[in-house]
Amino acid sequence: MAEETPICMAKAAVYYFDQETTSWQQADKGISMVYIYQDAANNSYRVVGISQPDAKVVINSPIYPELSYQKSSDTFHNWNDNVFLYGLNFASLDDANNFEETMLQSVAALAGGEPPAAEPVVEPEPEPEP
């Protein structure tokens, strides 16, 4: 059985591009925890976004060697798979830069380059409810 390991985590608002209205539509209710997972045994990667606080999966997107990752601004990045155009509005510049670096390394690894360094992802402590 394959085992995936999170190699990156960022806080971001998640968007899908709606072709009918030609506008970005928010997929979560504010902020999501967005992860890049690696399956080293199968040499595969995917992006998974889980909205907070309702824990709904708002992204489950495989990463392909042909993936085109675009940085529209310092904190808004987007890419597409064969179903959706996804956008992430990161909570911080550090999250944006870390996610971009890990995404580009993952794409390069799938194209035959070096895989990203697997650093342990530390889960944030849940915030107390008011």
TORRO-410449 format. One line per 3 residues: number of its first residue (from 1); their letters; for each residue x, y, z of C-alpha. Coordinates in Angstrom, 3 decimals. Example, Ala and Ser with C-alpha at 12.3 -4.5 7.8 and 13.67 -1.06 7.14 Angstrom:
BEGIN
1> as> 12.300:-4.500:7.800 ~ 13.670:-1.060:7.140 $
# end
This chain:
BEGIN
1> mae> 0.000:0.000:0.000 ~ 1.337:3.416:-0.972 ~ 2.003:5.968:1.718 $
4> etp> 1.858:9.695:1.132 ~ 3.874:12.171:3.146 ~ 3.072:15.879:3.403 $
7> icm> 6.113:17.822:2.182 ~ 4.592:21.301:2.307 ~ 1.771:23.061:4.128 $
10> aka> 0.412:26.570:3.639 ~ -2.588:28.612:4.718 ~ -4.534:30.042:1.798 $
13> avy> -7.987:30.908:0.526 ~ -8.846:28.490:-2.310 ~ -10.458:29.554:-5.589 $
16> yfd> -11.690:27.900:-8.781 ~ -11.930:29.781:-12.057 ~ -15.498:29.701:-13.382 $
19> qet> -15.441:29.632:-17.197 ~ -19.098:30.710:-17.466 ~ -18.694:33.909:-15.442 $
22> tsw> -14.974:34.274:-16.265 ~ -14.262:35.025:-12.612 ~ -12.646:33.420:-9.592 $
25> qqa> -15.068:31.719:-7.173 ~ -14.024:30.984:-3.595 ~ -14.166:27.274:-2.755 $
28> dkg> -13.789:27.546:1.004 ~ -15.233:29.703:3.740 ~ -12.157:31.807:4.360 $
31> ism> -8.970:29.843:4.853 ~ -7.768:26.324:4.123 ~ -4.758:24.251:5.004 $
34> vyi> -3.195:23.356:1.644 ~ -0.730:20.482:1.472 ~ 1.552:18.995:-1.143 $
37> yqd> 1.764:15.241:-0.609 ~ 4.471:12.991:-2.015 ~ 4.194:9.257:-2.634 $
40> aan> 7.868:8.341:-2.984 ~ 7.152:4.708:-3.884 ~ 5.042:5.711:-6.890 $
43> nsy> 6.883:8.982:-7.652 ~ 3.641:10.949:-7.483 ~ 2.515:14.210:-5.917 $
46> rvv> -0.818:15.903:-5.284 ~ -2.228:19.061:-3.762 ~ -4.905:18.672:-1.097 $
49> gis> -6.742:21.596:0.449 ~ -8.861:21.214:3.578 ~ -11.070:24.124:4.569 $
52> qpd> -11.115:25.360:8.126 ~ -13.119:24.909:10.334 ~ -15.472:22.500:8.498 $
55> akv> -12.693:20.126:7.270 ~ -14.098:19.824:3.736 ~ -11.706:18.818:0.955 $
58> vin> -11.649:21.768:-1.468 ~ -8.676:20.663:-3.620 ~ -7.514:17.184:-4.561 $
61> spi> -5.344:17.832:-7.599 ~ -2.613:15.572:-8.983 ~ 0.654:17.221:-9.988 $
64> ype> 1.893:16.428:-13.503 ~ 5.291:16.985:-15.150 ~ 3.589:19.323:-17.663 $
67> lsy> 1.881:21.406:-14.973 ~ 2.107:25.155:-15.523 ~ 2.319:27.042:-12.231 $
70> qks> 1.779:30.788:-12.418 ~ 2.507:33.464:-9.873 ~ -0.085:36.168:-10.601 $
73> sdt> 1.095:38.221:-7.626 ~ 3.360:37.661:-4.642 ~ 0.560:35.932:-2.742 $
76> fhn> -1.871:34.764:-5.465 ~ -0.722:31.735:-7.466 ~ -2.613:29.450:-9.830 $
79> wnd> -2.321:26.240:-11.858 ~ -4.631:23.857:-13.640 ~ -5.124:20.141:-13.964 $
82> nvf> -7.380:18.555:-16.568 ~ -10.515:19.574:-14.618 ~ -10.082:22.961:-12.913 $
85> lyg> -8.026:26.122:-12.820 ~ -7.108:26.566:-9.155 ~ -6.062:29.751:-7.383 $
88> lnf> -4.517:30.171:-3.948 ~ -4.488:33.474:-2.078 ~ -1.839:32.782:0.552 $
91> asl> -2.086:34.082:4.109 ~ 1.583:35.124:4.072 ~ 4.455:35.717:1.681 $
94> dda> 6.439:32.940:3.412 ~ 3.622:30.449:2.769 ~ 3.432:31.557:-0.875 $
97> nnf> 7.176:31.264:-1.451 ~ 7.459:27.888:0.310 ~ 4.498:26.457:-1.609 $
100> eet> 5.805:27.746:-4.946 ~ 9.274:26.306:-4.338 ~ 7.898:22.892:-3.326 $
103> mlq> 5.433:22.825:-6.238 ~ 8.135:23.662:-8.798 ~ 10.509:21.078:-7.287 $
106> sva> 7.731:18.456:-7.414 ~ 7.025:19.203:-11.090 ~ 10.761:19.032:-11.852 $
109> ala> 11.089:15.711:-10.006 ~ 8.267:14.241:-12.099 ~ 10.097:15.425:-15.212 $
112> gge> 13.219:13.543:-14.116 ~ 14.907:15.992:-11.753 ~ 15.702:15.809:-8.058 $
115> ppa> 12.709:15.346:-5.726 ~ 12.003:18.044:-3.125 ~ 13.664:17.596:0.246 $
118> aep> 11.111:15.945:2.497 ~ 11.011:18.123:5.596 ~ 8.561:17.219:8.333 $
121> vve> 5.365:19.252:8.189 ~ 4.343:20.572:11.583 ~ 0.598:20.777:12.004 $
124> pep> -0.613:24.030:13.589 ~ -2.301:23.873:16.945 ~ -6.094:24.257:16.684 $
127> epe> -7.259:27.692:17.707 ~ -9.509:27.755:20.771 ~ -13.131:28.461:20.055 $
130> p> -14.432:31.761:21.452 $
# end
